[in-house]
Amino acid sequence: MTIDSLNLLKTAKDVPTFDAVPWDSPVAWHPAGSGASVDLAAVREIVRRYRRHGFCIVQLQPGTADEQSLSSLAEALRLGNPFVPPLYRLNGNTPSAVSRISAGLNASTQDATHPSFGRSSGQRLHTDGTLQDIGQIRTTLLLCQSVGRTGGDTRLFNATAAYAELLTADLPAALALATPGSLVRRATVNGSDDFNAGPAFAVVDGQLVTRYSLTDTDRWEVPSGISADDLWRAVAYLERCAEDSAVYREFRLEPAQVLVLANARLSHGRTAYTDDPQQPRCMFRTLHEREPATEPIPCP
């Protein structure tokens, strides 16, 4: 398969790194009461940071870190209804559109064995929705309700920025990662055996997007017509980039903070954590096929 290298190079121009990110200045969010208008200034700033940096940290008011606040924020950002991965609906399951991520609180639920939702171990870098087409899940919302006793820091890797550098430094290696079949994801939860053998990077709707993931259910494969040396050189390059503060950071989301993440641009993960038995670490997550917007999405 021939990859459009010119299109990749064009979309990779000026992909922003993590330089100049306002890490310590979250956007304050005051949920609108009944009949009140949305804080448009806050919406515009969230959208601006999302587009510029690939994410935005939003600070909710104390005592409002719950599923309803997450849904209200998603509505204000014009994200549409949450996307629920099809594998969660298998075997007659009716999952909530809002996922709870908590080893302590999920211990006696069907999510107890989920590698993310029910365990306190660390998570390697990944993107959400890798069983879907690349670029389909554009946005992840992650709300922190309570933190662990230790650990549980969020990992962010600006995979598209690192890949943009690879395109200029080693084009054959970069093209290997843009070839369908180079990154294979296989499901392991809810009895699903689905898999997706797609590219790790692509251009979708004129934007450079990624599904760069390194979890135990993801693996690299050498597609037909691609040099193994090119692929493994690219893989090694991106792994080295994840040690560079310009494209990789670790930080702790505090209670009542929301990470509004460009899931199709950045990979994320977490460090392992230990719980306070009296107040287990708890996060809420939703996935969305849209990006934040300040205006209503036009009907097709």
One Martini backbone bead per residue (centre of mass of N, CA, C, O) as a GRO file, in nm:
protein
  300
    1MET     BB    1   0.096   0.037   0.022
    2THR     BB    2   0.043   0.375  -0.041
    3ILE     BB    3   0.173   0.655   0.111
    4ASP     BB    4   0.102   0.994   0.181
    5SER     BB    5   0.369   1.182   0.248
    6LEU     BB    6   0.285   1.475   0.184
    7ASN     BB    7   0.042   1.482   0.377
    8LEU     BB    8   0.195   1.424   0.633
    9LEU     BB    9   0.393   1.664   0.616
   10LYS     BB   10   0.180   1.886   0.611
   11THR     BB   11   0.033   1.813   0.892
   12ALA     BB   12   0.317   1.828   1.065
   13LYS     BB   13   0.317   2.118   1.068
   14ASP     BB   14   0.325   2.278   1.366
   15VAL     BB   15   0.323   2.078   1.589
   16PRO     BB   16   0.268   2.094   1.911
   17THR     BB   17   0.408   2.112   2.208
   18PHE     BB   18   0.466   2.152   2.567
   19ASP     BB   19   0.531   2.425   2.528
   20ALA     BB   20   0.365   2.666   2.720
   21VAL     BB   21   0.216   2.517   2.931
   22PRO     BB   22  -0.040   2.574   3.186
   23TRP     BB   23  -0.016   2.364   3.437
   24ASP     BB   24  -0.098   2.577   3.697
   25SER     BB   25  -0.373   2.681   3.509
   26PRO     BB   26  -0.668   2.619   3.541
   27VAL     BB   27  -0.991   2.613   3.437
   28ALA     BB   28  -1.259   2.764   3.554
   29TRP     BB   29  -1.567   2.593   3.665
   30HIS     BB   30  -1.917   2.698   3.653
   31PRO     BB   31  -2.195   2.563   3.691
   32ALA     BB   32  -2.497   2.585   3.565
   33GLY     BB   33  -2.789   2.672   3.651
   34SER     BB   34  -3.105   2.705   3.645
   35GLY     BB   35  -3.126   2.904   3.355
   36ALA     BB   36  -2.835   2.935   3.307
   37SER     BB   37  -2.556   3.035   3.157
   38VAL     BB   38  -2.284   2.971   2.998
   39ASP     BB   39  -1.935   2.994   3.024
   40LEU     BB   40  -1.790   3.119   2.748
   41ALA     BB   41  -1.504   3.191   2.835
   42ALA     BB   42  -1.430   2.905   2.930
   43VAL     BB   43  -1.488   2.755   2.671
   44ARG     BB   44  -1.284   2.907   2.493
   45GLU     BB   45  -1.033   2.828   2.663
   46ILE     BB   46  -1.057   2.525   2.635
   47VAL     BB   47  -1.046   2.517   2.327
   48ARG     BB   48  -0.778   2.658   2.291
   49ARG     BB   49  -0.600   2.455   2.450
   50TYR     BB   50  -0.676   2.203   2.298
   51ARG     BB   51  -0.568   2.301   2.020
   52ARG     BB   52  -0.276   2.384   2.116
   53HIS     BB   53  -0.201   2.120   2.331
   54GLY     BB   54  -0.431   1.867   2.357
   55PHE     BB   55  -0.525   2.011   2.631
   56CYS     BB   56  -0.724   2.048   2.947
   57ILE     BB   57  -0.751   2.192   3.266
   58VAL     BB   58  -1.025   2.158   3.493
   59GLN     BB   59  -1.191   2.349   3.753
   60LEU     BB   60  -1.391   2.266   3.991
   61GLN     BB   61  -1.600   2.276   4.231
   62PRO     BB   62  -1.636   2.195   4.531
   63GLY     BB   63  -1.843   1.904   4.536
   64THR     BB   64  -1.861   1.841   4.186
   65ALA     BB   65  -1.728   1.541   4.159
   66ASP     BB   66  -1.927   1.407   3.914
   67GLU     BB   67  -2.115   1.276   3.666
   68GLN     BB   68  -2.285   1.532   3.613
   69SER     BB   69  -2.049   1.728   3.565
   70LEU     BB   70  -1.940   1.581   3.318
   71SER     BB   71  -2.195   1.607   3.144
   72SER     BB   72  -2.212   1.919   3.151
   73LEU     BB   73  -1.941   1.974   3.018
   74ALA     BB   74  -1.993   1.820   2.754
   75GLU     BB   75  -2.231   1.999   2.670
   76ALA     BB   76  -2.079   2.274   2.666
   77LEU     BB   77  -1.859   2.142   2.444
   78ARG     BB   78  -2.017   1.980   2.218
   79LEU     BB   79  -1.972   1.641   2.236
   80GLY     BB   80  -2.198   1.478   2.297
   81ASN     BB   81  -2.249   1.168   2.321
   82PRO     BB   82  -2.128   0.909   2.450
   83PHE     BB   83  -1.899   0.655   2.387
   84VAL     BB   84  -1.961   0.301   2.355
   85PRO     BB   85  -1.804   0.030   2.340
   86PRO     BB   86  -1.914  -0.263   2.204
   87LEU     BB   87  -1.777  -0.471   2.405
   88TYR     BB   88  -1.958  -0.369   2.658
   89ARG     BB   89  -2.236  -0.508   2.519
   90LEU     BB   90  -2.183  -0.780   2.567
   91ASN     BB   91  -2.384  -1.023   2.697
   92GLY     BB   92  -2.615  -0.800   2.774
   93ASN     BB   93  -2.486  -0.545   2.841
   94THR     BB   94  -2.538  -0.216   3.032
   95PRO     BB   95  -2.351   0.032   3.020
   96SER     BB   96  -2.222   0.306   3.119
   97ALA     BB   97  -2.121   0.612   2.983
   98VAL     BB   98  -1.980   0.619   3.266
   99SER     BB   99  -1.669   0.554   3.384
  100ARG     BB  100  -1.529   0.376   3.654
  101ILE     BB  101  -1.208   0.441   3.820
  102SER     BB  102  -1.164   0.181   4.072
  103ALA     BB  103  -1.031  -0.050   4.271
  104GLY     BB  104  -1.201  -0.016   4.532
  105LEU     BB  105  -1.506   0.028   4.411
  106ASN     BB  106  -1.474  -0.232   4.192
  107ALA     BB  107  -1.423  -0.505   4.352
  108SER     BB  108  -1.758  -0.603   4.335
  109THR     BB  109  -1.749  -0.593   4.024
  110GLN     BB  110  -1.719  -0.641   3.676
  111ASP     BB  111  -1.449  -0.439   3.691
  112ALA     BB  112  -1.226  -0.583   3.868
  113THR     BB  113  -1.055  -0.705   3.597
  114HIS     BB  114  -0.997  -0.451   3.480
  115PRO     BB  115  -0.699  -0.301   3.381
  116SER     BB  116  -0.820  -0.008   3.475
  117PHE     BB  117  -1.088  -0.003   3.658
  118GLY     BB  118  -0.974  -0.255   3.880
  119ARG     BB  119  -0.675  -0.140   3.900
  120SER     BB  120  -0.349  -0.016   4.045
  121SER     BB  121  -0.186  -0.028   3.816
  122GLY     BB  122  -0.010   0.061   3.569
  123GLN     BB  123  -0.010   0.257   3.260
  124ARG     BB  124   0.050   0.254   2.957
  125LEU     BB  125   0.063   0.389   2.674
  126HIS     BB  126  -0.242   0.530   2.521
  127THR     BB  127  -0.548   0.491   2.351
  128ASP     BB  128  -0.872   0.533   2.305
  129GLY     BB  129  -1.036   0.317   2.094
  130THR     BB  130  -0.848   0.097   1.922
  131LEU     BB  131  -1.089  -0.074   1.786
  132GLN     BB  132  -1.120   0.164   1.629
  133ASP     BB  133  -1.088   0.394   1.422
  134ILE     BB  134  -0.878   0.616   1.343
  135GLY     BB  135  -1.002   0.913   1.502
  136GLN     BB  136  -1.286   0.862   1.632
  137ILE     BB  137  -1.170   0.924   1.919
  138ARG     BB  138  -1.119   1.252   2.015
  139THR     BB  139  -1.238   1.250   2.323
  140THR     BB  140  -1.135   1.278   2.670
  141LEU     BB  141  -1.284   1.247   2.991
  142LEU     BB  142  -1.121   1.321   3.319
  143LEU     BB  143  -1.233   1.269   3.650
  144CYS     BB  144  -1.147   1.378   3.972
  145GLN     BB  145  -1.249   1.279   4.296
  146SER     BB  146  -1.000   1.094   4.401
  147VAL     BB  147  -0.705   1.013   4.554
  148GLY     BB  148  -0.437   0.857   4.631
  149ARG     BB  149  -0.196   0.803   4.851
  150THR     BB  150  -0.024   0.697   4.603
  151GLY     BB  151   0.010   0.799   4.308
  152GLY     BB  152  -0.164   0.827   3.997
  153ASP     BB  153  -0.030   0.953   3.769
  154THR     BB  154  -0.033   1.133   3.480
  155ARG     BB  155   0.022   1.048   3.140
  156LEU     BB  156   0.183   1.239   2.871
  157PHE     BB  157   0.190   1.197   2.504
  158ASN     BB  158   0.305   1.366   2.216
  159ALA     BB  159   0.283   1.179   1.948
  160THR     BB  160   0.252   1.377   1.704
  161ALA     BB  161   0.506   1.544   1.761
  162ALA     BB  162   0.708   1.310   1.745
  163TYR     BB  163   0.626   1.222   1.456
  164ALA     BB  164   0.695   1.485   1.311
  165GLU     BB  165   0.999   1.449   1.361
  166LEU     BB  166   1.029   1.177   1.214
  167LEU     BB  167   0.950   1.272   0.930
  168THR     BB  168   1.218   1.454   0.906
  169ALA     BB  169   1.439   1.233   1.004
  170ASP     BB  170   1.262   0.944   0.909
  171LEU     BB  171   1.060   0.854   0.671
  172PRO     BB  172   1.053   0.540   0.650
  173ALA     BB  173   0.979   0.499   0.947
  174ALA     BB  174   0.718   0.665   0.948
  175LEU     BB  175   0.566   0.498   0.725
  176ALA     BB  176   0.544   0.236   0.886
  177LEU     BB  177   0.332   0.365   1.100
  178ALA     BB  178   0.120   0.435   0.847
  179THR     BB  179   0.068   0.133   0.815
  180PRO     BB  180  -0.143  -0.100   0.784
  181GLY     BB  181  -0.073  -0.330   1.060
  182SER     BB  182   0.141  -0.208   1.270
  183LEU     BB  183  -0.112  -0.195   1.478
  184VAL     BB  184  -0.229  -0.425   1.727
  185ARG     BB  185  -0.556  -0.486   1.864
  186ARG     BB  186  -0.673  -0.683   2.146
  187ALA     BB  187  -0.923  -0.810   2.311
  188THR     BB  188  -0.994  -0.905   2.688
  189VAL     BB  189  -1.290  -0.824   2.741
  190ASN     BB  190  -1.603  -0.967   2.771
  191GLY     BB  191  -1.519  -1.204   2.558
  192SER     BB  192  -1.351  -1.060   2.350
  193ASP     BB  193  -1.190  -1.100   1.997
  194ASP     BB  194  -1.122  -0.839   1.896
  195PHE     BB  195  -0.961  -0.656   1.620
  196ASN     BB  196  -0.698  -0.405   1.518
  197ALA     BB  197  -0.526  -0.349   1.202
  198GLY     BB  198  -0.349  -0.061   1.203
  199PRO     BB  199  -0.239   0.238   1.226
  200ALA     BB  200  -0.061   0.481   1.424
  201PHE     BB  201  -0.081   0.685   1.175
  202ALA     BB  202  -0.275   0.967   1.039
  203VAL     BB  203  -0.502   1.120   0.807
  204VAL     BB  204  -0.789   1.309   0.937
  205ASP     BB  205  -0.946   1.567   0.828
  206GLY     BB  206  -0.652   1.715   0.807
  207GLN     BB  207  -0.537   1.540   1.055
  208LEU     BB  208  -0.311   1.439   1.282
  209VAL     BB  209  -0.320   1.102   1.395
  210THR     BB  210  -0.366   0.857   1.672
  211ARG     BB  211  -0.289   0.500   1.828
  212TYR     BB  212  -0.071   0.504   2.037
  213SER     BB  213   0.025   0.182   2.186
  214LEU     BB  214   0.167  -0.019   2.491
  215THR     BB  215   0.007  -0.247   2.575
  216ASP     BB  216  -0.069  -0.586   2.624
  217THR     BB  217  -0.292  -0.550   2.368
  218ASP     BB  218  -0.042  -0.449   2.208
  219ARG     BB  219   0.118  -0.466   1.872
  220TRP     BB  220   0.379  -0.510   1.660
  221GLU     BB  221   0.390  -0.507   1.296
  222VAL     BB  222   0.500  -0.624   0.979
  223PRO     BB  223   0.412  -0.517   0.695
  224SER     BB  224   0.364  -0.550   0.385
  225GLY     BB  225   0.645  -0.388   0.232
  226ILE     BB  226   0.802  -0.360   0.505
  227SER     BB  227   1.061  -0.275   0.691
  228ALA     BB  228   1.174  -0.381   0.988
  229ASP     BB  229   1.382  -0.161   1.042
  230ASP     BB  230   1.189   0.075   1.017
  231LEU     BB  231   0.992   0.004   1.241
  232TRP     BB  232   1.199  -0.030   1.485
  233ARG     BB  233   1.311   0.255   1.459
  234ALA     BB  234   1.047   0.401   1.523
  235VAL     BB  235   0.984   0.278   1.796
  236ALA     BB  236   1.248   0.374   1.934
  237TYR     BB  237   1.209   0.674   1.892
  238LEU     BB  238   0.945   0.710   2.060
  239GLU     BB  239   1.062   0.603   2.325
  240ARG     BB  240   1.270   0.832   2.353
  241CYS     BB  241   1.066   1.072   2.352
  242ALA     BB  242   0.938   0.978   2.641
  243GLU     BB  243   1.199   1.161   2.778
  244ASP     BB  244   1.076   1.434   2.674
  245SER     BB  245   0.940   1.733   2.795
  246ALA     BB  246   0.815   1.834   2.518
  247VAL     BB  247   0.623   1.536   2.507
  248TYR     BB  248   0.654   1.465   2.828
  249ARG     BB  249   0.432   1.400   3.117
  250GLU     BB  250   0.386   1.426   3.478
  251PHE     BB  251   0.076   1.430   3.674
  252ARG     BB  252  -0.166   1.549   3.909
  253LEU     BB  253  -0.484   1.503   3.962
  254GLU     BB  254  -0.717   1.676   4.125
  255PRO     BB  255  -0.974   1.731   4.293
  256ALA     BB  256  -1.203   1.856   4.060
  257GLN     BB  257  -1.055   1.759   3.801
  258VAL     BB  258  -1.027   1.796   3.438
  259LEU     BB  259  -0.946   1.609   3.152
  260VAL     BB  260  -0.911   1.747   2.827
  261LEU     BB  261  -0.863   1.514   2.563
  262ALA     BB  262  -0.676   1.451   2.268
  263ASN     BB  263  -0.694   1.129   2.173
  264ALA     BB  264  -0.582   1.172   1.859
  265ARG     BB  265  -0.288   1.307   1.972
  266LEU     BB  266  -0.272   1.173   2.260
  267SER     BB  267  -0.114   0.991   2.498
  268HIS     BB  268  -0.187   0.776   2.785
  269GLY     BB  269  -0.155   0.733   3.152
  270ARG     BB  270  -0.026   0.560   3.454
  271THR     BB  271   0.054   0.526   3.768
  272ALA     BB  272   0.084   0.361   4.028
  273TYR     BB  273  -0.129   0.276   4.319
  274THR     BB  274  -0.244   0.367   4.644
  275ASP     BB  275  -0.482   0.331   4.892
  276ASP     BB  276  -0.737   0.471   5.076
  277PRO     BB  277  -0.973   0.298   5.240
  278GLN     BB  278  -1.158   0.556   5.306
  279GLN     BB  279  -1.051   0.682   5.003
  280PRO     BB  280  -1.062   0.595   4.707
  281ARG     BB  281  -0.965   0.605   4.411
  282CYS     BB  282  -1.144   0.830   4.166
  283MET     BB  283  -1.273   0.800   3.833
  284PHE     BB  284  -1.412   0.963   3.541
  285ARG     BB  285  -1.530   0.849   3.206
  286THR     BB  286  -1.537   0.983   2.867
  287LEU     BB  287  -1.634   0.937   2.525
  288HIS     BB  288  -1.565   1.112   2.203
  289GLU     BB  289  -1.630   1.210   1.852
  290ARG     BB  290  -1.564   1.495   1.945
  291GLU     BB  291  -1.479   1.825   1.963
  292PRO     BB  292  -1.449   2.102   2.104
  293ALA     BB  293  -1.699   2.373   2.113
  294THR     BB  294  -1.862   2.697   2.086
  295GLU     BB  295  -2.057   2.572   1.877
  296PRO     BB  296  -2.288   2.428   1.723
  297ILE     BB  297  -2.350   2.144   1.552
  298PRO     BB  298  -2.421   2.085   1.248
  299CYS     BB  299  -2.649   1.954   1.060
  300PRO     BB  300  -2.649   1.724   0.789
   0.00000   0.00000   0.00000
